[in-house]
Amino acid sequence: MAQALTQLGALLHLVDPTLPIGGFNHSNGLETFVQQHKVNSKASLEEYVQTQLSQNWIYNDGAYLSLAFDAMQRGQLSELIALDQEMAATKIARESREGSFKLGVRLLKIFIRYENHPVLAEFQQAIQQQKAKGFFPIVFAMVAAAMQLDKAETLYAFYYNAAVGVVTNGVKLIPLSQMDGQDILFALREPIATAVKNSLNPDLDWLGAATLASDIRSMQHEQLYTRLYMS
């Protein structure tokens, strides 16, 4: 009982929105969708999050997290570096690419102080030697595996954290009421569970599947006349 509660505490710490890594600064193209009036209501924001979950995250960030979690459990540093390098190639938009590895580096800087795991130290050294960037899903998976957390619960927490970020930003940008945001998060419980199921053993043929609309809006974000977010 005590160990289970301790692990729950570790997982909650890992997804705590108050972690000083800067996640709240990034919209990953959502701000462009809003300015172009593609996302402009409660219904369209919910559709946007559902689409990201089912057509983007499970083939990209979630899939890489799943593979990195397994590699970390096996202690395969070379595979983790290879996955990190693949992520660099699949994140086309510069702002989203840079935002992801900045979040990852900051996350690693926090948790390496608490988790005495040799692969975490070796991966941090690989970042310093510019052999890896330290993308957020890779580091998130490594820290979770080092904590000996459950893989399915880790994936659920990751997707929930991503959804909360989108909903929080969407509520501010459109704008919507806080209750509208809570309604969307409530509706995502089953879709997130489905995404977890589909991510436990990713199909490598779909790894890094293109999400053209999101990629284009993320690139257009660099040229917005006014903006609140870094990506």
C-alpha positions in Angstrom: 0.0 0.0 0.0 2.7 2.5 1.0 4.8 1.7 -2.1 1.8 2.1 -4.4 1.0 5.5 -2.8 4.6 6.5 -3.2 4.6 5.7 -6.9 1.4 7.6 -7.3 3.1 10.6 -5.7 6.0 10.2 -8.1 3.7 10.1 -11.1 1.8 13.1 -9.9 5.1 15.0 -9.4 6.1 14.1 -13.0 3.0 15.6 -14.5 2.6 18.5 -12.1 1.8 21.6 -14.1 3.8 23.7 -11.7 7.1 22.1 -12.7 9.4 24.9 -13.8 10.0 23.6 -17.3 8.0 26.2 -19.2 5.3 24.0 -20.7 2.7 26.7 -20.4 4.6 28.8 -22.9 3.9 26.5 -25.9 0.7 26.0 -27.9 2.3 23.8 -30.7 0.3 25.5 -33.4 -3.0 25.9 -31.5 -2.6 29.7 -31.4 -2.5 29.7 -35.2 -5.6 27.5 -35.5 -7.4 30.0 -33.2 -6.2 33.1 -35.1 -7.4 31.5 -38.3 -10.8 30.8 -36.7 -10.4 27.1 -37.3 -10.7 26.5 -33.5 -13.2 29.1 -32.2 -15.7 27.3 -29.9 -16.0 24.7 -27.2 -17.0 22.1 -29.8 -14.1 22.9 -32.1 -11.6 22.9 -29.3 -12.8 19.5 -28.1 -12.6 18.2 -31.7 -9.1 19.6 -32.0 -7.9 17.8 -28.8 -9.6 14.6 -29.9 -7.9 14.8 -33.3 -4.5 15.5 -31.8 -4.9 12.5 -29.4 -6.1 10.0 -32.0 -4.3 11.1 -35.1 -1.1 12.8 -33.9 0.1 12.0 -30.4 -0.4 8.2 -30.6 1.9 8.0 -33.6 4.4 10.6 -32.5 5.0 11.8 -28.9 3.1 8.9 -27.3 4.6 6.2 -29.5 8.2 7.5 -28.9 7.4 7.6 -25.2 6.3 4.0 -25.3 9.4 2.8 -27.1 11.7 4.9 -24.9 10.1 3.4 -21.8 10.9 -0.1 -23.0 14.4 0.9 -24.0 15.0 2.4 -20.6 13.8 -0.7 -18.8 16.4 -2.6 -20.8 19.0 -0.1 -20.1 19.7 0.5 -23.8 21.3 4.0 -24.0 22.1 3.6 -27.7 18.4 2.9 -28.5 17.3 5.9 -26.5 19.7 8.2 -28.4 18.5 6.7 -31.7 14.8 7.4 -30.7 15.7 10.9 -29.7 17.4 11.5 -33.1 14.4 10.1 -34.9 12.2 12.6 -33.1 14.4 15.4 -34.2 13.7 14.3 -37.8 9.9 14.0 -37.4 9.3 17.3 -35.7 9.2 19.5 -38.8 8.3 22.9 -37.3 11.3 24.6 -35.7 9.4 26.1 -32.7 7.7 22.8 -31.8 11.0 20.9 -32.2 13.0 23.3 -30.1 10.2 23.6 -27.5 10.1 19.8 -27.0 13.8 19.4 -26.3 13.9 22.4 -24.1 11.2 20.9 -22.0 13.0 17.6 -21.9 16.3 19.1 -20.8 14.6 21.0 -18.0 12.7 17.9 -16.9 15.8 15.8 -16.8 17.6 18.6 -14.8 15.0 18.4 -12.1 14.6 14.6 -11.8 18.2 13.5 -12.2 18.6 15.1 -8.7 16.3 12.5 -7.2 16.7 9.4 -9.4 20.2 7.8 -9.1 20.0 5.9 -12.4 23.1 5.4 -14.5 21.3 5.7 -17.8 19.8 9.0 -16.9 23.3 10.3 -16.2 24.7 8.8 -19.4 21.8 10.4 -21.4 22.4 13.8 -19.9 26.1 13.4 -20.9 25.0 12.5 -24.4 23.0 15.8 -24.5 26.0 17.7 -23.3 28.1 16.0 -26.0 25.4 16.9 -28.6 24.7 13.3 -29.4 21.1 13.8 -28.3 18.7 16.7 -27.9 16.6 15.4 -25.0 13.1 15.5 -26.4 10.4 15.7 -23.8 8.6 12.4 -24.5 12.0 10.5 -24.4 13.0 12.1 -21.1 9.5 11.7 -19.6 9.6 8.0 -20.4 13.1 7.6 -19.0 12.3 9.3 -15.7 9.1 7.3 -15.3 10.9 4.0 -16.0 13.7 5.0 -13.6 10.9 5.5 -11.0 9.6 2.0 -11.8 6.2 3.4 -12.7 3.6 1.4 -14.6 3.8 2.0 -18.3 0.1 2.3 -19.0 -0.3 4.7 -16.2 2.7 6.7 -17.4 1.1 6.9 -20.9 -2.2 8.0 -19.5 -0.6 10.7 -17.4 1.4 11.9 -20.4 -1.7 12.2 -22.6 -3.7 13.8 -19.8 -0.9 16.3 -19.3 -0.8 17.1 -23.0 -4.6 17.5 -23.1 -4.6 19.8 -20.1 -2.1 22.0 -21.8 -4.1 22.3 -25.0 -7.4 22.9 -23.1 -5.8 25.5 -20.8 -4.3 27.4 -23.8 -7.5 27.1 -25.8 -9.7 28.4 -23.0 -7.4 31.5 -22.8 -7.1 32.0 -26.6 -10.7 31.6 -27.8 -11.7 32.5 -25.0 -14.0 30.0 -23.2 -15.2 29.6 -19.7 -13.3 27.4 -17.2 -16.3 25.1 -17.0 -16.1 24.6 -20.8 -12.5 23.4 -20.3 -13.5 21.0 -17.6 -16.3 19.6 -19.7 -13.8 18.8 -22.5 -11.3 17.2 -20.1 -14.1 15.0 -18.6 -15.1 13.9 -22.1 -11.5 12.9 -22.8 -11.3 10.1 -20.2 -12.3 7.2 -22.4 -10.4 8.6 -25.5 -7.2 8.8 -23.5 -7.7 5.3 -22.2 -8.1 4.1 -25.9 -5.0 6.0 -26.9 -3.0 4.3 -24.1 -4.2 0.9 -25.3 -3.1 1.8 -28.9 0.3 3.1 -27.7 1.5 0.2 -25.5 2.9 -1.6 -28.5 3.3 1.0 -31.3 3.2 -0.1 -34.9 6.6 1.0 -36.3 5.1 1.4 -39.7 3.1 4.3 -38.4 5.8 5.8 -36.2 6.1 9.6 -36.9 3.0 9.7 -39.1 2.6 13.1 -40.6 0.1 15.6 -39.2 0.2 18.1 -42.0 -2.4 20.6 -40.6 -0.6 20.8 -37.3 2.8 21.0 -38.9 1.8 23.8 -41.2 0.1 25.9 -38.4 3.1 25.4 -36.2 5.4 26.7 -39.0 3.0 29.6 -39.6 3.1 30.5 -36.0 6.6 31.9 -36.5 5.1 34.6 -38.7 2.1 35.6 -36.6 1.8 39.4 -36.1 0.8 39.0 -32.5 1.2 35.9 -30.3 1.1 34.8 -26.7 2.9 31.6 -27.0 6.4 30.5 -28.1 5.2 27.8 -30.4 
